[in-house]
Amino acid sequence: MFKNDFLPLIPEGSNVILDLGCGSGRLGRVLREMNKASELIGVELHPPAAEESAKYYTRVYQDNIESLNLPYAEYFDFVICGDILEHLIDP
């Protein structure tokens, strides 16, 4: 499901964004169309959705965010956790 609640919070520009639970990439597509992201990193558990989102994201990790160790430190301008926190065992 795609919610556009995040869009007004992200200014135009070369933002680096981490999208946890990126689904099929609809948010990433819109962020790119609106010139709000220069780099998009996504994490998605479900393989078909992760594969689809790779069309719009710089990199997609197909993995569980609760056990994944991402190789980034102080890298992102924004971290989006839309519709994902309620699904986690230990958010």
Protein Blocks (a to p, Z undefined) as FASTA:
>chain_A
ZZfklmmmpccdjdddddehklnolmmmmmmmnopafbdcdddfblklmmmmmmmmmbdc
dddfklcccfbehkbfbdcdehklmmpfbZZ
